[in-house]
Amino acid sequence: MAYVVIGEGTGEFRGKSSFRGEFVVLDTKTGETIKIRETMKVSSRTKAEKKRCLRELREKIENSTRYDARSMTVRQLCDEWMGYRAQDGEVAVGTLRKDKSLVDNICLHLGAMHVTEVRPYDIKDMLSKLAAGETVSGRPASGTRRADIFVKANQVFEDAVINDIIAKNPCRGVKRPKNDTQERSFLSFEQVRLMLVLAEALPVGTPSIGFYLALLAGLRRGEICALRWKNVDFDKGIIHVENSYSSDTLSLEKPKGGRERRLFAPSFLMAMLKEWKERQARILRLTLGIEQGPDTPVVSSQKGGFMHPDNLRRSWGRFAARHGMGAYTLHELRHTYATILFALNADLKAVQNNMGHLRMATTMEIYVHYVEAKGEEAAGALDALAKGLGSGSSFGEAVPTVLPGGSPGDGIALLKKAV
């Protein structure tokens, strides 16, 4: 059996010399939550004695679990590990879903083995078979996918070491597969120019305003769908990224990494947002009979509520195919935003802040190839864009530069002039 203790436990004194303690535990084999009770002898009816009884009962439950775990299979170990993850309130539903996908591939090859029997060569054999197509999906796993599975296996077995289930992690000494994912794509100069031309030529609204929030502010799709009008400060030209709309729970959550951020948007994006705000208010009033308010989503659904992130992604797919950009995903508009910042020699810390990356390493790992290979080329292209597109734009003249003090949250010049 494998139990995960939930909470601190409860109990009560019975008579003068006994105490009955109780813990709620998760049975990772069945997925059911059960209660374990035990009556213990006591010498007094004090708070200290109550704490002692609960501590000893908890240790007994956990020790019996560890003892049984020494003969558990890898599949049972993974179930227990996933049980702990599910009880962690800070682990998002989407993360749990990804973890399960990785764990399922581990169990496909090692699941029937006893945990104590797994050796480094078993890990190597698993990685080889994954590359050959022995996966849950039936398709050969890329180097990046095998690296993810290896990292997850390492986490599971390392926890088993910490909990005294095994003496040594079998992943130690095994070389992690190399990532082989293609470099992040981003729109070319001509495609960026086309997007800006379309912004003037076509009426911007739902969902197309979301595309420009990705391209010109670097928002993720969940952040776009969560953005409300109260998050847009037209006076200061600031967008406050406070939430992300989860496609798993269909609710507002903290942005990825749990950190809110603010960023200065280019003036023509703010002008587009202002124009759309006025038009959206009329549409909601005339078609749905509702009034636009501070909590109204900027990119709203047909009923005026939050748009599902998957619907925004599909809308981009149709838009991109219609205008010759079908090879690019919505998320790659966000990559394009980052490359524009890099091309204009923006400070790395400022890019990290605007992109919402928790670690500088993430910013560097994903986009350093652009800095090395495309920076000079894109800088020249953007300079040509700034000088060659002419004037007469209804979307404003200038973009805020870094304000005095130069803090990472300040605005960064994206383009001098647009369309």
C-alpha positions in Angstrom: 0.0 0.0 0.0 1.1 3.6 -0.6 -0.4 6.4 1.4 0.0 10.2 1.2 -0.9 11.9 4.5 -3.1 14.9 4.0 -3.2 17.7 6.6 -2.1 17.8 10.2 -4.5 15.2 11.7 -7.1 15.5 14.4 -7.9 13.7 17.6 -9.6 13.6 21.0 -8.9 12.3 24.5 -11.1 9.4 25.6 -11.4 8.9 29.3 -8.4 9.5 31.5 -5.8 7.3 29.7 -6.5 7.1 26.0 -6.4 9.3 22.9 -7.8 8.5 19.5 -6.0 10.1 16.6 -7.1 10.4 13.0 -5.5 11.2 9.6 -6.9 11.7 6.2 -4.7 9.9 3.6 -4.7 9.4 -0.1 -4.5 5.8 -1.2 -2.4 6.2 -4.4 -3.4 2.7 -5.6 -7.1 3.5 -5.8 -7.1 7.3 -5.9 -9.5 7.3 -3.0 -9.2 9.4 0.2 -9.6 7.4 3.4 -9.3 7.9 7.1 -6.9 6.0 9.4 -7.7 6.0 13.1 -5.9 4.6 16.1 -6.4 4.7 19.9 -3.3 5.2 21.9 -2.5 5.2 25.7 -1.6 8.6 27.3 -0.3 9.7 30.7 -2.0 13.1 30.7 -4.5 15.2 28.8 -2.2 18.0 27.7 -1.6 19.7 24.4 1.9 18.3 24.4 0.6 14.8 24.8 -1.9 15.3 21.9 1.0 16.5 19.7 3.1 13.5 20.6 0.3 11.1 19.8 -0.4 12.7 16.4 3.3 12.8 15.5 3.8 9.1 16.4 0.6 8.1 14.4 1.8 10.0 11.4 5.3 8.5 11.6 3.7 5.0 11.8 1.6 5.6 8.7 4.5 7.0 6.8 6.9 4.3 7.9 4.5 1.5 7.0 4.2 3.2 3.6 8.0 3.2 3.1 8.3 -0.4 4.2 5.6 -1.5 1.7 7.2 0.8 -0.9 10.4 -1.2 -0.9 8.6 -3.9 -2.8 6.5 -1.5 -5.0 6.7 -1.4 -8.7 7.8 1.7 -10.7 4.2 2.2 -11.7 3.1 2.3 -8.1 6.0 4.7 -7.3 4.9 7.0 -10.2 1.3 6.8 -8.9 2.4 7.9 -5.5 4.6 10.7 -6.9 1.6 11.9 -9.0 -0.5 11.8 -5.9 1.8 14.1 -4.1 1.8 16.5 -7.1 -2.0 16.5 -7.2 -2.1 17.5 -3.6 0.3 20.5 -4.2 -2.0 23.5 -4.7 0.7 25.4 -6.6 0.9 22.8 -9.4 -1.3 23.8 -12.3 -3.8 21.4 -13.9 -2.0 21.8 -17.2 1.4 20.9 -15.6 -0.2 17.8 -14.0 -1.5 16.7 -17.4 2.0 17.1 -19.0 3.5 15.2 -16.0 1.1 12.3 -16.5 2.0 12.1 -20.2 5.7 11.8 -19.3 5.1 9.4 -16.5 2.9 7.2 -18.8 5.9 6.7 -21.1 8.2 5.8 -18.2 5.7 3.2 -17.0 5.3 1.8 -20.5 8.9 0.4 -20.2 9.6 0.3 -16.5 6.2 0.1 -14.9 6.2 -3.6 -14.0 9.7 -3.6 -12.6 10.3 -3.4 -8.8 11.8 0.0 -7.9 14.8 -1.6 -6.3 15.6 -3.6 -9.5 15.9 -0.6 -11.9 19.5 0.0 -13.0 21.1 2.7 -15.2 21.2 0.4 -18.2 17.4 0.0 -17.8 17.1 3.8 -18.1 19.3 3.8 -21.2 17.3 0.9 -22.7 14.1 2.9 -22.1 15.5 6.0 -23.9 16.6 3.9 -26.9 13.2 2.3 -27.2 11.5 5.7 -27.0 13.6 6.9 -29.9 12.7 3.8 -31.9 9.0 4.6 -31.6 8.0 2.5 -28.5 6.0 5.3 -27.0 2.4 5.8 -25.7 1.6 7.6 -28.9 3.3 5.1 -31.1 5.6 7.8 -32.7 9.3 8.0 -32.3 10.2 10.4 -29.5 12.4 13.4 -30.4 15.5 14.2 -28.4 13.6 17.0 -26.7 10.8 14.6 -25.7 13.2 12.0 -24.5 15.0 14.6 -22.5 11.7 15.6 -20.8 10.9 12.0 -20.0 14.4 11.5 -18.6 14.1 14.6 -16.4 10.8 13.4 -15.1 12.2 9.9 -14.3 15.1 11.5 -12.5 12.7 13.5 -10.4 10.6 10.5 -9.5 13.6 8.3 -8.6 15.3 11.1 -6.7 12.3 11.5 -4.5 12.4 7.7 -3.9 16.0 8.2 -2.6 15.0 11.0 -0.3 12.1 8.9 1.1 14.5 5.9 1.7 12.7 3.7 -0.8 15.9 3.1 -2.8 19.5 3.8 -2.0 20.6 5.2 -5.4 18.9 7.0 -8.3 19.3 4.8 -11.4 19.3 8.0 -13.6 22.6 9.1 -12.1 25.4 8.6 -14.6 23.0 8.4 -17.5 23.5 11.1 -20.1 20.5 13.3 -20.7 19.3 13.2 -24.3 20.1 16.4 -26.3 17.3 18.8 -27.1 16.7 18.8 -30.9 13.7 21.1 -31.1 14.0 23.5 -34.0 14.8 27.1 -33.1 11.9 29.4 -32.4 10.4 30.8 -35.5 9.5 34.5 -35.9 7.9 36.6 -38.6 10.1 38.1 -41.2 10.3 41.9 -41.8 7.9 41.7 -44.7 5.4 39.7 -42.6 5.6 42.2 -39.7 5.0 45.0 -42.2 2.0 43.1 -43.6 0.5 42.8 -40.1 0.9 46.5 -39.6 -0.7 47.3 -43.0 -3.6 45.0 -42.2 -4.1 46.8 -38.9 -4.9 49.9 -40.8 -6.7 48.4 -43.7 -9.0 46.1 -41.7 -11.3 46.9 -38.8 -9.5 45.5 -35.7 -11.7 43.7 -33.2 -12.3 40.3 -31.6 -10.3 38.2 -32.1 -7.7 40.1 -34.3 -6.9 42.6 -31.5 -5.5 39.6 -29.7 -3.0 38.9 -32.5 -1.6 42.4 -32.1 -1.3 42.0 -28.3 0.9 39.0 -29.0 2.9 40.7 -31.7 3.3 44.2 -30.2 3.2 43.4 -26.4 4.4 39.8 -26.2 1.4 38.4 -24.4 0.8 34.7 -24.2 -2.6 33.5 -25.4 -4.0 32.8 -21.9 -2.8 36.3 -20.9 -4.6 37.8 -24.0 -7.8 36.1 -23.1 -7.6 37.2 -19.5 -6.9 40.9 -20.2 -9.7 43.2 -19.1 -10.1 46.9 -19.8 -9.2 47.7 -16.2 -5.7 46.3 -17.0 -5.2 48.9 -19.8 -4.0 52.3 -18.7 -4.5 54.6 -21.6 -3.1 57.7 -19.9 0.3 56.1 -19.1 0.3 53.7 -22.1 0.7 50.7 -19.8 -0.7 47.2 -20.0 -0.9 45.3 -16.7 -0.6 41.6 -17.1 -2.3 40.3 -13.9 -3.9 37.0 -15.0 -4.0 34.2 -17.5 -7.2 32.4 -18.6 -6.7 28.7 -18.1 -7.9 26.4 -20.9 -8.0 23.6 -18.3 -10.0 25.2 -15.5 -11.7 27.9 -17.6 -10.9 30.4 -14.8 -8.5 33.2 -14.1 -5.1 32.2 -12.7 -1.8 33.9 -12.1 0.4 34.3 -15.2 3.0 31.7 -16.0 5.6 31.7 -13.2 3.1 33.3 -10.8 4.4 36.8 -11.4 2.4 39.8 -12.6 4.1 42.4 -14.8 3.5 45.7 -16.5 4.8 46.9 -19.8 4.7 50.0 -21.9 3.0 49.4 -25.2 3.7 51.2 -28.5 1.4 54.2 -29.0 -0.2 52.7 -32.2 -1.2 49.6 -30.2 -2.8 51.8 -27.5 -4.6 53.7 -30.3 -5.9 50.4 -31.7 -7.1 49.3 -28.3 -8.8 52.6 -27.7 -10.6 52.4 -31.1 -11.6 48.8 -30.4 -12.9 49.7 -26.9 -15.3 52.2 -28.2 -16.5 49.9 -31.0 -16.8 46.9 -28.6 -19.0 49.0 -26.2 -21.4 49.7 -29.1 -21.5 46.1 -30.2 -22.2 44.7 -26.7 -24.9 47.2 -26.1 -26.7 46.7 -29.5 -26.3 42.9 -29.9 -26.3 41.6 -26.3 -27.9 44.4 -24.4 -25.0 44.6 -21.9 -22.8 47.4 -20.9 -19.0 47.3 -21.2 -17.3 47.7 -17.9 -13.8 47.5 -16.3 -14.0 43.7 -16.0 -15.1 43.2 -19.7 -12.5 41.1 -21.5 -10.6 43.0 -24.2 -10.8 39.9 -26.4 -14.3 38.8 -25.6 -16.4 35.8 -26.7 -19.6 36.1 -28.7 -21.5 36.3 -25.4 -19.2 39.0 -24.0 -17.3 36.8 -21.6 -13.8 35.3 -21.7 -12.8 33.7 -25.0 -11.4 30.2 -24.7 -7.6 30.3 -25.5 -8.0 27.4 -28.0 -10.6 29.5 -30.0 -8.1 32.4 -30.2 -5.5 30.0 -31.5 -7.8 28.6 -34.1 -8.8 32.1 -35.2 -5.2 33.0 -35.7 -4.8 29.8 -37.8 -7.5 31.0 -40.2 -6.2 34.5 -40.3 -2.6 33.4 -40.9 -3.7 31.0 -43.7 -5.7 33.7 -45.4 -2.7 36.2 -45.4 0.1 33.8 -46.3 1.4 33.2 -42.7 0.0 29.7 -42.2 3.4 28.3 -41.2 3.4 30.4 -38.0 1.7 29.8 -34.7 0.1 32.4 -32.5 2.9 31.9 -29.9 5.4 32.8 -32.6 4.0 36.3 -32.7 5.2 36.5 -29.1 8.6 35.3 -30.3 8.6 38.0 -33.0 8.0 40.6 -30.3 11.1 39.4 -28.5 13.2 39.5 -31.7 12.1 43.1 -32.3 13.3 44.0 -28.8 16.6 42.3 -29.4 17.0 43.9 -32.8 16.6 47.3 -31.2 19.3 46.4 -28.7 16.9 46.3 -25.8 18.4 45.5 -22.4 18.2 41.8 -21.6 16.6 42.5 -18.2 13.9 44.6 -19.9 13.2 41.8 -22.4 13.0 39.3 -19.6 10.5 41.5 -17.8 8.3 42.2 -20.8 8.2 38.5 -21.8 7.4 37.5 -18.2 10.3 35.0 -17.8 11.2 34.1 -14.3 14.8 33.4 -15.1 17.2 35.2 -17.4 18.4 31.8 -18.6 15.0 31.2 -20.2 15.2 34.4 -22.2 18.8 33.6 -23.3 18.1 29.9 -24.1 15.1 30.6 -26.3 16.3 33.7 -28.1 20.1 33.8 -28.1 20.3 32.3 -31.6 18.5 35.4 -32.9 20.9 37.7 -31.1 23.9 35.9 -32.7 22.6 35.3 -36.2 19.9 37.8 -37.0 20.4 40.8 -34.9 22.2 43.0 -37.4 19.9 41.9 -40.3 16.7 42.5 -38.4 17.9 45.9 -37.0 18.5 47.0 -40.6 15.1 45.8 -41.7 13.3 47.5 -38.8 15.2 50.7 -39.5 14.0 50.5 -43.1 10.5 49.9 -41.7 10.7 53.0 -39.6 11.9 55.2 -42.4 10.0 53.7 -45.4 6.4 53.1 -44.4 5.4 56.8 -44.6 3.1 58.8 -42.4 -0.5 59.4 -42.0 -1.1 56.7 -39.5 -4.3 56.8 -37.4 -2.4 54.7 -34.8 -0.1 57.4 -33.4 3.3 58.8 -34.1 5.9 57.7 -31.6 6.5 54.8 -29.2 7.7 55.5 -25.6 11.4 54.9 -25.0 12.9 53.9 -21.7 11.9 56.4 -19.2 14.3 58.2 -16.8 15.7 55.7 -14.4 15.8 52.9 -17.0 14.0 50.3 -14.9 13.2 47.0 -16.6 9.5 47.7 -16.4 9.8 50.9 -18.4 8.9 51.2 -22.0 11.1 50.0 -24.9 11.0 51.6 -28.3 9.6 49.0 -30.7 9.2 51.0 -33.9 9.6 54.7 -34.5 6.6 54.9 -36.8 4.1 52.5 -38.2 2.1 52.6 -41.4 
